[in-house]
C-alpha cells in the first residue's frame, strides 16, 4: 500500500468515525448506515453520480448542491445530508466509496462484529454463506459479517481473511504447493 492510499484510508476512517460518533449521539446510527448503503448502491449504478463525486473540475458549490438535492430526494437523515455537504465543502466527495467502506467497518466494530473477507472461485449459495458465517462466528467467538468477492483465478475453494489471519483452501494454492513440492524433489 502506498503512502497516498494509506493517508486516504486514514482520512476516510476519520470521517467515518466522526459520522458514527454523531449518529450514535443522535440515536440514528442504524438509519445513517442504511442511508450510506443506499448511497453506495446509487454510486454503483449511476455513472453520472460517480462522475460528479470524482470530477476535480466540479465546483464545491455544484457538488454540494447536487448531494443536498440527492439526499433530500432519497429522504436521507438530516445528519447524512449534512455530512455529504461537509464532504463536498472539503473537496472529499471523491473519497465517498472509501468513507462508506470505513463506516461499515466502524459500525461493525462498534457492534462487536468481525468482518471476514472471503474470496471464492464461484458464488456461494445462501446456505453455504450462512454455514460459513456460522462456522467463522464459532471460531472467532463473535458475530462475523462476510465480504464475499468472486475470484475465478482461485479455480475452486476459497481464501478467508479475518484481521491478520488467513485461511487459504483454494485449488490454486494447493496446486502451487504441489508444484513447489515436486520441484523440490527434482532438485534433490
RONUVO-139594 format. One record per atom (N, C-alpha, C, CB): residue in three letters; y, z, x. Coordinates in steps of 0.05 Angstrom, whole numbers, plus 5000, padded with zeros to 4 digits. Glycine has a CB too. Layout:
N
ATOM type    Y    Z    X
ATOM  ALA    Y    Z    X
...
END
This chain:
188
ATOM type    Y    Z    X
ATOM  UNK 4976 5000 5017
ATOM  UNK 5000 5000 5000
ATOM  UNK 5025 5000 5018
ATOM  UNK 5000 5025 4981
ATOM  UNK 5043 4983 5012
ATOM  UNK 5067 4982 5028
ATOM  UNK 5087 5004 5021
ATOM  UNK 5081 4954 5024
ATOM  UNK 5106 5008 5039
ATOM  UNK 5126 5028 5034
ATOM  UNK 5143 5023 5009
ATOM  UNK 5145 5031 5058
ATOM  UNK 5148 4997 5004
ATOM  UNK 5163 4990 4980
ATOM  UNK 5148 4996 4955
ATOM  UNK 5171 4960 4980
ATOM  UNK 5122 4989 4953
ATOM  UNK 5106 4995 4929
ATOM  UNK 5102 5025 4926
ATOM  UNK 5079 4980 4930
ATOM  UNK 5099 5040 4948
ATOM  UNK 5097 5069 4947
ATOM  UNK 5122 5080 4935
ATOM  UNK 5091 5080 4975
ATOM  UNK 5145 5071 4945
ATOM  UNK 5171 5080 4935
ATOM  UNK 5174 5074 4905
ATOM  UNK 5194 5067 4950
ATOM  UNK 5166 5050 4897
ATOM  UNK 5168 5042 4868
ATOM  UNK 5150 5060 4851
ATOM  UNK 5160 5012 4865
ATOM  UNK 5126 5065 4861
ATOM  UNK 5107 5083 4847
ATOM  UNK 5119 5111 4844
ATOM  UNK 5081 5084 4861
ATOM  UNK 5132 5121 4865
ATOM  UNK 5144 5147 4864
ATOM  UNK 5167 5148 4844
ATOM  UNK 5154 5155 4892
ATOM  UNK 5183 5127 4844
ATOM  UNK 5206 5126 4824
ATOM  UNK 5195 5124 4796
ATOM  UNK 5224 5101 4831
ATOM  UNK 5175 5107 4792
ATOM  UNK 5162 5105 4765
ATOM  UNK 5151 5132 4756
ATOM  UNK 5140 5083 4765
ATOM  UNK 5138 5146 4774
ATOM  UNK 5126 5172 4767
ATOM  UNK 5148 5192 4760
ATOM  UNK 5110 5183 4791
ATOM  UNK 5170 5191 4774
ATOM  UNK 5192 5210 4768
ATOM  UNK 5204 5204 4740
ATOM  UNK 5214 5208 4789
ATOM  UNK 5208 5179 4734
ATOM  UNK 5218 5172 4708
ATOM  UNK 5198 5180 4686
ATOM  UNK 5223 5141 4706
ATOM  UNK 5173 5175 4691
ATOM  UNK 5152 5182 4671
ATOM  UNK 5151 5213 4667
ATOM  UNK 5125 5172 4681
ATOM  UNK 5152 5228 4689
ATOM  UNK 5151 5257 4686
ATOM  UNK 5175 5268 4672
ATOM  UNK 5149 5270 4714
ATOM  UNK 5199 5256 4677
ATOM  UNK 5223 5265 4664
ATOM  UNK 5222 5259 4634
ATOM  UNK 5248 5251 4676
ATOM  UNK 5211 5235 4627
ATOM  UNK 5208 5228 4598
ATOM  UNK 5188 5247 4585
ATOM  UNK 5199 5199 4595
ATOM  UNK 5166 5253 4599
ATOM  UNK 5147 5272 4587
ATOM  UNK 5158 5299 4584
ATOM  UNK 5122 5273 4605
ATOM  UNK 5174 5309 4603
ATOM  UNK 5187 5335 4600
ATOM  UNK 5204 5336 4575
ATOM  UNK 5204 5341 4625
ATOM  UNK 5221 5316 4572
ATOM  UNK 5239 5315 4548
ATOM  UNK 5223 5312 4522
ATOM  UNK 5259 5292 4551
ATOM  UNK 5202 5296 4523
ATOM  UNK 5186 5292 4499
ATOM  UNK 5171 5317 4491
ATOM  UNK 5165 5269 4503
ATOM  UNK 5160 5332 4510
ATOM  UNK 5147 5357 4504
ATOM  UNK 5167 5378 4494
ATOM  UNK 5132 5368 4528
ATOM  UNK 5190 5379 4506
ATOM  UNK 5211 5397 4498
ATOM  UNK 5219 5392 4469
ATOM  UNK 5236 5395 4516
ATOM  UNK 5221 5367 4461
ATOM  UNK 5228 5359 4434
ATOM  UNK 5204 5359 4415
ATOM  UNK 5242 5333 4434
ATOM  UNK 5180 5362 4425
ATOM  UNK 5156 5362 4408
ATOM  UNK 5148 5335 4398
ATOM  UNK 5160 5380 4385
ATOM  UNK 5156 5314 4413
ATOM  UNK 5150 5286 4404
ATOM  UNK 5133 5271 4425
ATOM  UNK 5176 5271 4399
ATOM  UNK 5119 5286 4442
ATOM  UNK 5105 5273 4464
ATOM  UNK 5084 5253 4454
ATOM  UNK 5092 5294 4481
ATOM  UNK 5069 5259 4433
ATOM  UNK 5049 5241 4423
ATOM  UNK 5062 5216 4411
ATOM  UNK 5032 5255 4401
ATOM  UNK 5084 5219 4398
ATOM  UNK 5098 5196 4387
ATOM  UNK 5111 5178 4408
ATOM  UNK 5120 5205 4367
ATOM  UNK 5122 5191 4429
ATOM  UNK 5133 5175 4451
ATOM  UNK 5110 5160 4465
ATOM  UNK 5148 5194 4471
ATOM  UNK 5088 5173 4469
ATOM  UNK 5065 5160 4481
ATOM  UNK 5056 5135 4465
ATOM  UNK 5041 5179 4484
ATOM  UNK 5056 5138 4438
ATOM  UNK 5049 5116 4421
ATOM  UNK 5070 5094 4423
ATOM  UNK 5048 5126 4391
ATOM  UNK 5096 5101 4425
ATOM  UNK 5117 5081 4428
ATOM  UNK 5112 5065 4454
ATOM  UNK 5145 5095 4430
ATOM  UNK 5105 5079 4475
ATOM  UNK 5101 5065 4501
ATOM  UNK 5077 5047 4500
ATOM  UNK 5099 5086 4524
ATOM  UNK 5056 5056 4486
ATOM  UNK 5032 5039 4482
ATOM  UNK 5040 5013 4467
ATOM  UNK 5009 5054 4468
ATOM  UNK 5056 5017 4446
ATOM  UNK 5065 4993 4431
ATOM  UNK 5082 4975 4448
ATOM  UNK 5081 5002 4406
ATOM  UNK 5099 4987 4465
ATOM  UNK 5116 4972 4482
ATOM  UNK 5100 4957 4503
ATOM  UNK 5137 4990 4496
ATOM  UNK 5079 4969 4514
ATOM  UNK 5061 4956 4533
ATOM  UNK 5048 4932 4520
ATOM  UNK 5040 4976 4543
ATOM  UNK 5040 4935 4495
ATOM  UNK 5028 4912 4481
ATOM  UNK 5048 4890 4477
ATOM  UNK 5016 4921 4454
ATOM  UNK 5073 4897 4471
ATOM  UNK 5094 4877 4467
ATOM  UNK 5099 4863 4493
ATOM  UNK 5120 4890 4457
ATOM  UNK 5100 4877 4515
ATOM  UNK 5105 4865 4541
ATOM  UNK 5082 4846 4549
ATOM  UNK 5108 4886 4563
ATOM  UNK 5058 4854 4542
ATOM  UNK 5035 4837 4548
ATOM  UNK 5034 4811 4532
ATOM  UNK 5009 4852 4544
ATOM  UNK 5045 4812 4508
ATOM  UNK 5043 4789 4490
ATOM  UNK 5069 4772 4489
ATOM  UNK 5036 4798 4463
ATOM  UNK 5090 4781 4501
ATOM  UNK 5116 4767 4499
ATOM  UNK 5127 4759 4526
ATOM  UNK 5136 4783 4484
ATOM  UNK 5124 4734 4534
ATOM  UNK 5136 4725 4559
ATOM  UNK 5166 4729 4559
ATOM  UNK 5129 4695 4564
ATOM  UNK 5179 4725 4536
ATOM  UNK 5208 4729 4535
ATOM  UNK 5217 4757 4541
ATOM  UNK 5218 4720 4507
ATOM  UNK 5201 4777 4531
ATOM  UNK 5208 4805 4536
ATOM  UNK 5203 4811 4565
ATOM  UNK 5191 4823 4518
ATOM  UNK 5181 4801 4577
ATOM  UNK 5176 4806 4605
ATOM  UNK 5198 4794 4622
ATOM  UNK 5149 4794 4614
ATOM  UNK 5207 4770 4614
ATOM  UNK 5229 4756 4629
ATOM  UNK 5254 4773 4627
ATOM  UNK 5233 4728 4619
ATOM  UNK 5261 4783 4604
ATOM  UNK 5285 4799 4600
ATOM  UNK 5284 4823 4619
ATOM  UNK 5288 4808 4571
ATOM  UNK 5260 4836 4620
ATOM  UNK 5257 4861 4635
ATOM  UNK 5258 4856 4665
ATOM  UNK 5231 4874 4628
ATOM  UNK 5248 4833 4674
ATOM  UNK 5245 4828 4703
ATOM  UNK 5266 4809 4715
ATOM  UNK 5218 4818 4708
ATOM  UNK 5281 4796 4698
ATOM  UNK 5301 4776 4709
ATOM  UNK 5325 4790 4721
ATOM  UNK 5310 4757 4686
ATOM  UNK 5329 4787 4747
ATOM  UNK 5351 4801 4760
ATOM  UNK 5378 4789 4752
ATOM  UNK 5348 4799 4790
ATOM  UNK 5378 4766 4739
ATOM  UNK 5403 4754 4730
ATOM  UNK 5412 4765 4703
ATOM  UNK 5400 4724 4729
ATOM  UNK 5395 4779 4689
ATOM  UNK 5403 4791 4664
ATOM  UNK 5421 4814 4670
ATOM  UNK 5378 4801 4647
ATOM  UNK 5443 4815 4655
ATOM  UNK 5462 4837 4660
ATOM  UNK 5452 4863 4648
ATOM  UNK 5490 4831 4648
ATOM  UNK 5462 4885 4658
ATOM  UNK 5455 4912 4648
ATOM  UNK 5461 4913 4618
ATOM  UNK 5471 4934 4662
ATOM  UNK 5484 4903 4610
ATOM  UNK 5492 4904 4582
ATOM  UNK 5473 4888 4564
ATOM  UNK 5520 4894 4578
ATOM  UNK 5465 4864 4573
ATOM  UNK 5447 4848 4556
ATOM  UNK 5420 4860 4555
ATOM  UNK 5445 4819 4568
ATOM  UNK 5410 4872 4577
ATOM  UNK 5384 4886 4577
ATOM  UNK 5385 4910 4558
ATOM  UNK 5376 4894 4605
ATOM  UNK 5407 4925 4561
ATOM  UNK 5409 4950 4544
ATOM  UNK 5411 4942 4515
ATOM  UNK 5434 4966 4553
ATOM  UNK 5427 4922 4508
ATOM  UNK 5429 4913 4480
ATOM  UNK 5402 4904 4470
ATOM  UNK 5450 4891 4478
ATOM  UNK 5388 4889 4486
ATOM  UNK 5362 4878 4477
ATOM  UNK 5341 4900 4473
ATOM  UNK 5351 4858 4498
ATOM  UNK 5339 4919 4492
ATOM  UNK 5319 4940 4489
ATOM  UNK 5326 4960 4466
ATOM  UNK 5315 4956 4515
ATOM  UNK 5352 4964 4462
ATOM  UNK 5361 4981 4440
ATOM  UNK 5354 4968 4413
ATOM  UNK 5392 4986 4441
ATOM  UNK 5358 4942 4411
ATOM  UNK 5351 4927 4386
ATOM  UNK 5321 4927 4382
ATOM  UNK 5362 4898 4387
ATOM  UNK 5306 4923 4404
ATOM  UNK 5277 4924 4402
ATOM  UNK 5267 4951 4393
ATOM  UNK 5265 4917 4430
ATOM  UNK 5277 4972 4405
ATOM  UNK 5269 4999 4398
ATOM  UNK 5275 5005 4368
ATOM  UNK 5283 5020 4416
ATOM  UNK 5298 4996 4359
ATOM  UNK 5306 5001 4331
ATOM  UNK 5287 4985 4312
ATOM  UNK 5335 4992 4326
ATOM  UNK 5282 4960 4319
ATOM  UNK 5264 4944 4302
ATOM  UNK 5236 4955 4301
ATOM  UNK 5264 4915 4312
ATOM  UNK 5226 4965 4324
ATOM  UNK 5199 4976 4327
ATOM  UNK 5198 5005 4316
ATOM  UNK 5190 4975 4356
ATOM  UNK 5221 5016 4308
ATOM  UNK 5222 5043 4298
ATOM  UNK 5212 5064 4318
ATOM  UNK 5206 5045 4272
ATOM  UNK 5220 5060 4343
ATOM  UNK 5213 5079 4364
ATOM  UNK 5228 5105 4360
ATOM  UNK 5219 5067 4392
ATOM  UNK 5218 5126 4372
ATOM  UNK 5232 5151 4372
ATOM  UNK 5259 5148 4386
ATOM  UNK 5215 5173 4387
ATOM  UNK 5278 5164 4377
ATOM  UNK 5305 5163 4389
ATOM  UNK 5303 5167 4420
ATOM  UNK 5324 5184 4376
ATOM  UNK 5286 5186 4428
ATOM  UNK 5283 5192 4456
ATOM  UNK 5273 5167 4471
ATOM  UNK 5263 5215 4460
ATOM  UNK 5254 5153 4460
ATOM  UNK 5243 5129 4473
ATOM  UNK 5265 5108 4475
ATOM  UNK 5219 5117 4456
ATOM  UNK 5280 5104 4454
ATOM  UNK 5302 5084 4454
ATOM  UNK 5323 5092 4475
ATOM  UNK 5316 5083 4426
ATOM  UNK 5330 5117 4476
ATOM  UNK 5350 5126 4496
ATOM  UNK 5339 5122 4525
ATOM  UNK 5357 5156 4492
ATOM  UNK 5314 5128 4528
ATOM  UNK 5301 5125 4554
ATOM  UNK 5302 5096 4563
ATOM  UNK 5272 5136 4553
ATOM  UNK 5296 5078 4545
ATOM  UNK 5297 5049 4552
ATOM  UNK 5325 5041 4559
ATOM  UNK 5287 5032 4528
ATOM  UNK 5345 5052 4545
ATOM  UNK 5373 5047 4552
ATOM  UNK 5380 5057 4580
ATOM  UNK 5391 5060 4532
ATOM  UNK 5369 5080 4587
ATOM  UNK 5374 5091 4614
ATOM  UNK 5361 5073 4635
ATOM  UNK 5363 5120 4617
ATOM  UNK 5337 5063 4630
ATOM  UNK 5324 5045 4649
ATOM  UNK 5341 5020 4652
ATOM  UNK 5296 5037 4639
ATOM  UNK 5351 5009 4630
ATOM  UNK 5368 4985 4632
ATOM  UNK 5394 4991 4647
ATOM  UNK 5374 4975 4603
ATOM  UNK 5406 5013 4641
ATOM  UNK 5432 5020 4654
ATOM  UNK 5428 5024 4684
ATOM  UNK 5443 5046 4642
ATOM  UNK 5404 5034 4692
ATOM  UNK 5398 5039 4721
ATOM  UNK 5385 5015 4734
ATOM  UNK 5381 5063 4723
ATOM  UNK 5383 4992 4720
ATOM  UNK 5370 4968 4730
ATOM  UNK 5341 4973 4738
ATOM  UNK 5386 4958 4754
ATOM  UNK 5327 4988 4721
ATOM  UNK 5299 4995 4726
ATOM  UNK 5280 4983 4706
ATOM  UNK 5296 5025 4727
ATOM  UNK 5289 4965 4688
ATOM  UNK 5271 4953 4668
ATOM  UNK 5248 4938 4681
ATOM  UNK 5287 4935 4650
ATOM  UNK 5253 4927 4705
ATOM  UNK 5232 4912 4719
ATOM  UNK 5208 4930 4725
ATOM  UNK 5243 4900 4744
ATOM  UNK 5213 4956 4726
ATOM  UNK 5191 4976 4732
ATOM  UNK 5177 4986 4707
ATOM  UNK 5203 4999 4747
ATOM  UNK 5183 4974 4684
ATOM  UNK 5173 4984 4658
ATOM  UNK 5143 4987 4658
ATOM  UNK 5183 4966 4636
ATOM  UNK 5128 4967 4667
ATOM  UNK 5099 4969 4668
ATOM  UNK 5090 4993 4684
ATOM  UNK 5087 4943 4679
ATOM  UNK 5102 4996 4707
ATOM  UNK 5095 5019 4725
ATOM  UNK 5102 5046 4712
ATOM  UNK 5109 5016 4752
ATOM  UNK 5125 5047 4698
ATOM  UNK 5133 5072 4685
ATOM  UNK 5113 5078 4663
ATOM  UNK 5162 5069 4674
ATOM  UNK 5105 5058 4647
ATOM  UNK 5086 5063 4626
ATOM  UNK 5060 5073 4637
ATOM  UNK 5082 5037 4609
ATOM  UNK 5050 5060 4658
ATOM  UNK 5025 5069 4670
ATOM  UNK 5027 5098 4681
ATOM  UNK 5017 5050 4693
ATOM  UNK 5050 5104 4694
ATOM  UNK 5054 5131 4704
ATOM  UNK 5056 5151 4682
ATOM  UNK 5080 5132 4721
ATOM  UNK 5068 5143 4659
ATOM  UNK 5069 5161 4636
ATOM  UNK 5041 5167 4625
ATOM  UNK 5087 5149 4614
ATOM  UNK 5024 5146 4624
ATOM  UNK 4996 5151 4615
ATOM  UNK 4982 5171 4632
ATOM  UNK 4980 5124 4615
ATOM  UNK 4986 5168 4658
ATOM  UNK 4973 5186 4678
ATOM  UNK 4984 5214 4674
ATOM  UNK 4977 5176 4707
ATOM  UNK 5010 5217 4672
ATOM  UNK 5023 5243 4668
ATOM  UNK 5014 5256 4642
ATOM  UNK 5053 5240 4669
ATOM  UNK 5013 5241 4621
ATOM  UNK 5005 5252 4595
ATOM  UNK 4976 5262 4596
ATOM  UNK 5008 5231 4572
ATOM  UNK 4959 5246 4608
ATOM  UNK 4931 5254 4611
ATOM  UNK 4928 5279 4629
ATOM  UNK 4914 5231 4623
ATOM  UNK 4943 5280 4650
ATOM  UNK 4942 5303 4668
ATOM  UNK 4950 5328 4653
ATOM  UNK 4960 5298 4693
ATOM  UNK 4971 5326 4638
ATOM  UNK 4981 5350 4624
ATOM  UNK 4962 5359 4601
ATOM  UNK 5008 5344 4612
ATOM  UNK 4946 5340 4592
ATOM  UNK 4925 5347 4571
ATOM  UNK 4900 5357 4585
ATOM  UNK 4920 5323 4553
ATOM  UNK 4899 5357 4611
ATOM  UNK 4875 5365 4625
ATOM  UNK 4854 5344 4627
ATOM  UNK 4863 5390 4612
ATOM  UNK 4862 5319 4622
ATOM  UNK 4843 5297 4623
ATOM  UNK 4842 5285 4651
ATOM  UNK 4850 5275 4603
ATOM  UNK 4820 5272 4658
ATOM  UNK 4818 5257 4682
ATOM  UNK 4816 5228 4675
ATOM  UNK 4794 5267 4700
ATOM  UNK 4825 5210 4691
ATOM  UNK 4822 5182 4686
ATOM  UNK 4804 5170 4707
ATOM  UNK 4850 5167 4687
ATOM  UNK 4784 5155 4697
ATOM  UNK 4765 5141 4715
ATOM  UNK 4771 5112 4713
ATOM  UNK 4736 5148 4706
ATOM  UNK 4775 5100 4737
ATOM  UNK 4778 5071 4738
ATOM  UNK 4750 5059 4741
ATOM  UNK 4796 5062 4762
ATOM  UNK 4743 5042 4722
ATOM  UNK 4716 5031 4721
ATOM  UNK 4718 5000 4724
ATOM  UNK 4701 5039 4695
ATOM  UNK 4705 4990 4744
ATOM  UNK 4703 4961 4747
ATOM  UNK 4675 4953 4740
ATOM  UNK 4711 4951 4776
ATOM  UNK 4672 4934 4721
ATOM  UNK 4645 4925 4714
ATOM  UNK 4645 4894 4716
ATOM  UNK 4638 4934 4685
ATOM  UNK 4621 4883 4719
ATOM  UNK 4618 4854 4721
ATOM  UNK 4621 4842 4693
ATOM  UNK 4591 4847 4733
ATOM  UNK 4613 4857 4673
ATOM  UNK 4615 4847 4645
ATOM  UNK 4626 4869 4627
ATOM  UNK 4587 4838 4635
ATOM  UNK 4637 4861 4604
ATOM  UNK 4648 4880 4586
ATOM  UNK 4627 4900 4576
ATOM  UNK 4661 4865 4562
ATOM  UNK 4635 4925 4574
ATOM  UNK 4617 4946 4564
ATOM  UNK 4618 4945 4533
ATOM  UNK 4625 4974 4575
ATOM  UNK 4595 4951 4521
ATOM  UNK 4594 4955 4492
ATOM  UNK 4607 4981 4485
ATOM  UNK 4564 4953 4481
ATOM  UNK 4615 4985 4461
ATOM  UNK 4626 5011 4453
ATOM  UNK 4606 5034 4459
ATOM  UNK 4633 5011 4423
ATOM  UNK 4581 5029 4455
ATOM  UNK 4560 5050 4460
ATOM  UNK 4559 5057 4490
ATOM  UNK 4533 5041 4450
ATOM  UNK 4560 5036 4507
ATOM  UNK 4559 5040 4536
ATOM  UNK 4584 5055 4545
ATOM  UNK 4557 5014 4550
ATOM  UNK 4607 5048 4533
ATOM  UNK 4632 5061 4540
ATOM  UNK 4631 5090 4533
ATOM  UNK 4656 5047 4526
ATOM  UNK 4622 5096 4509
ATOM  UNK 4620 5124 4501
ATOM  UNK 4601 5140 4518
ATOM  UNK 4611 5126 4471
ATOM  UNK 4578 5128 4524
ATOM  UNK 4558 5142 4541
ATOM  UNK 4569 5147 4569
ATOM  UNK 4532 5126 4543
ATOM  UNK 4582 5128 4580
ATOM  UNK 4594 5131 4607
ATOM  UNK 4616 5153 4607
ATOM  UNK 4606 5104 4617
ATOM  UNK 4632 5152 4586
ATOM  UNK 4653 5172 4584
ATOM  UNK 4641 5200 4581
ATOM  UNK 4671 5166 4559
ATOM  UNK 4620 5203 4566
ATOM  UNK 4607 5230 4563
ATOM  UNK 4595 5239 4589
ATOM  UNK 4586 5228 4541
ATOM  UNK 4581 5221 4603
ATOM  UNK 4568 5228 4629
ATOM  UNK 4589 5236 4649
ATOM  UNK 4552 5205 4639
ATOM  UNK 4610 5221 4651
ATOM  UNK 4631 5228 4670
ATOM  UNK 4645 5254 4662
ATOM  UNK 4652 5205 4672
ATOM  UNK 4649 5259 4637
ATOM  UNK 4661 5284 4627
ATOM  UNK 4644 5308 4635
ATOM  UNK 4664 5283 4597
ATOM  UNK 4618 5305 4632
ATOM  UNK 4599 5327 4641
ATOM  UNK 4601 5331 4671
ATOM  UNK 4570 5320 4632
ATOM  UNK 4601 5310 4686
ATOM  UNK 4601 5312 4715
ATOM  UNK 4628 5323 4725
ATOM  UNK 4597 5284 4728
ATOM  UNK 4650 5316 4712
ATOM  UNK 4677 5325 4721
ATOM  UNK 4685 5352 4708
ATOM  UNK 4697 5304 4714
ATOM  UNK 4672 5360 4687
ATOM  UNK 4678 5385 4674
ATOM  UNK 4704 5384 4658
ATOM  UNK 4681 5407 4695
ATOM  UNK 4712 5360 4651
ATOM  UNK 4736 5356 4634
ATOM  UNK 4734 5330 4619
ATOM  UNK 4762 5357 4651
ATOM  UNK 4752 5326 4600
ATOM  UNK 4752 5300 4586
ATOM  UNK 4760 5278 4605
ATOM  UNK 4771 5302 4561
ATOM  UNK 4746 5256 4603
ATOM  UNK 4752 5233 4621
ATOM  UNK 4760 5209 4604
ATOM  UNK 4728 5227 4639
ATOM  UNK 4782 5197 4611
ATOM  UNK 4792 5172 4599
ATOM  UNK 4784 5149 4617
ATOM  UNK 4822 5173 4593
ATOM  UNK 4774 5128 4605
ATOM  UNK 4766 5105 4622
ATOM  UNK 4787 5083 4622
ATOM  UNK 4740 5094 4611
ATOM  UNK 4792 5073 4646
ATOM  UNK 4809 5050 4650
ATOM  UNK 4790 5028 4660
ATOM  UNK 4833 5056 4671
ATOM  UNK 4781 5011 4642
ATOM  UNK 4760 4991 4648
ATOM  UNK 4772 4964 4655
ATOM  UNK 4740 4988 4624
ATOM  UNK 4761 4953 4676
ATOM  UNK 4771 4927 4686
ATOM  UNK 4746 4910 4692
ATOM  UNK 4789 4930 4712
ATOM  UNK 4747 4885 4684
ATOM  UNK 4725 4866 4689
ATOM  UNK 4729 4853 4716
ATOM  UNK 4723 4844 4666
ATOM  UNK 4708 4854 4733
ATOM  UNK 4709 4842 4760
ATOM  UNK 4683 4827 4764
ATOM  UNK 4713 4864 4782
ATOM  UNK 4683 4801 4758
ATOM  UNK 4659 4785 4759
ATOM  UNK 4647 4784 4788
ATOM  UNK 4666 4756 4750
ATOM  UNK 4663 4789 4808
ATOM  UNK 4653 4789 4836
ATOM  UNK 4632 4810 4841
ATOM  UNK 4676 4793 4855
ATOM  UNK 4630 4830 4823
ATOM  UNK 4610 4851 4827
ATOM  UNK 4582 4842 4821
ATOM  UNK 4617 4875 4809
ATOM  UNK 4580 4819 4806
ATOM  UNK 4554 4807 4798
ATOM  UNK 4540 4823 4777
ATOM  UNK 4537 4803 4822
ATOM  UNK 4540 4849 4778
ATOM  UNK 4526 4867 4759
ATOM  UNK 4533 4895 4767
ATOM  UNK 4496 4862 4758
ATOM  UNK 4526 4914 4750
ATOM  UNK 4531 4942 4756
ATOM  UNK 4561 4949 4753
ATOM  UNK 4522 4949 4784
ATOM  UNK 4569 4970 4766
ATOM  UNK 4597 4979 4764
ATOM  UNK 4606 4996 4788
ATOM  UNK 4601 4995 4738
ATOM  UNK 4632 4998 4790
ATOM  UNK 4644 5016 4810
ATOM  UNK 4662 5035 4794
ATOM  UNK 4661 5000 4832
ATOM  UNK 4657 5061 4797
ATOM  UNK 4673 5081 4783
ATOM  UNK 4688 5098 4803
ATOM  UNK 4654 5100 4766
ATOM  UNK 4715 5100 4799
ATOM  UNK 4732 5116 4817
ATOM  UNK 4746 5137 4800
ATOM  UNK 4752 5097 4832
ATOM  UNK 4743 5162 4808
ATOM  UNK 4757 5184 4795
ATOM  UNK 4770 5200 4818
ATOM  UNK 4738 5203 4778
ATOM  UNK 4797 5199 4819
ATOM  UNK 4811 5212 4841
ATOM  UNK 4803 5199 4867
ATOM  UNK 4805 5242 4841
ATOM  UNK 4793 5215 4886
ATOM  UNK 4785 5204 4912
ATOM  UNK 4755 5198 4913
ATOM  UNK 4793 5223 4934
ATOM  UNK 4741 5203 4892
ATOM  UNK 4712 5199 4891
ATOM  UNK 4706 5171 4880
ATOM  UNK 4697 5220 4875
ATOM  UNK 4687 5157 4893
ATOM  UNK 4679 5131 4884
ATOM  UNK 4649 5129 4883
ATOM  UNK 4691 5109 4902
ATOM  UNK 4639 5118 4861
ATOM  UNK 4610 5113 4858
ATOM  UNK 4607 5083 4855
ATOM  UNK 4598 5128 4833
ATOM  UNK 4594 5070 4874
ATOM  UNK 4591 5041 4874
ATOM  UNK 4562 5034 4869
ATOM  UNK 4601 5029 4901
ATOM  UNK 4556 5026 4845
ATOM  UNK 4529 5017 4838
ATOM  UNK 4528 4988 4831
ATOM  UNK 4517 5035 4815
ATOM  UNK 4546 4973 4844
ATOM  UNK 4548 4944 4838
ATOM  UNK 4526 4929 4852
ATOM  UNK 4576 4933 4845
ATOM  UNK 4518 4907 4841
ATOM  UNK 4499 4889 4854
ATOM  UNK 4510 4878 4880
ATOM  UNK 4490 4866 4835
ATOM  UNK 4536 4871 4880
ATOM  UNK 4549 4861 4904
ATOM  UNK 4546 4881 4927
ATOM  UNK 4579 4855 4899
ATOM  UNK 4551 4906 4922
ATOM  UNK 4549 4927 4942
ATOM  UNK 4520 4930 4952
ATOM  UNK 4560 4954 4932
ATOM  UNK 4501 4929 4934
ATOM  UNK 4473 4932 4942
ATOM  UNK 4465 4908 4959
ATOM  UNK 4455 4934 4917
ATOM  UNK 4474 4884 4951
ATOM  UNK 4467 4860 4968
ATOM  UNK 4480 4862 4996
ATOM  UNK 4477 4835 4954
ATOM  UNK 4504 4872 4997
ATOM  UNK 4518 4875 5023
ATOM  UNK 4502 4895 5040
ATOM  UNK 4547 4885 5019
ATOM  UNK 4493 4918 5028
ATOM  UNK 4478 4938 5044
ATOM  UNK 4451 4926 5054
ATOM  UNK 4472 4963 5027
ATOM  UNK 4438 4910 5036
ATOM  UNK 4413 4898 5044
ATOM  UNK 4418 4878 5067
ATOM  UNK 4401 4883 5019
ATOM  UNK 4439 4862 5065
ATOM  UNK 4446 4843 5085
ATOM  UNK 4451 4857 5112
ATOM  UNK 4471 4826 5077
ATOM  UNK 4465 4879 5111
ATOM  UNK 4471 4894 5136
ATOM  UNK 4444 4906 5148
ATOM  UNK 4491 4917 5131
ATOM  UNK 4427 4916 5130
ATOM  UNK 4402 4927 5139
ATOM  UNK 4384 4906 5151
ATOM  UNK 4387 4941 5116
ATOM  UNK 4383 4882 5139
ATOM  UNK 4367 4860 5150
ATOM  UNK 4379 4850 5176
ATOM  UNK 4365 4837 5130
ATOM  UNK 4405 4850 5178
ATOM  UNK 4418 4841 5203
ATOM  UNK 4413 4861 5226
ATOM  UNK 4449 4838 5199
ATOM  UNK 4412 4887 5219
ATOM  UNK 4407 4908 5239
ATOM  UNK 4379 4905 5250
ATOM  UNK 4412 4936 5228
ATOM  UNK 4360 4898 5233
ATOM  UNK 4332 4895 5241
ATOM  UNK 4329 4872 5261
ATOM  UNK 4314 4890 5217
ATOM  UNK 4345 4850 5258
ATOM  UNK 4343 4827 5276
ATOM  UNK 4353 4834 5304
ATOM  UNK 4359 4804 5265
ATOM  UNK 4374 4852 5304
ATOM  UNK 4386 4859 5330
ATOM  UNK 4368 4876 5347
ATOM  UNK 4413 4873 5326
ATOM  UNK 4349 4890 5335
ATOM  UNK 4332 4908 5350
ATOM  UNK 4310 4895 5365
ATOM  UNK 4320 4928 5332
END
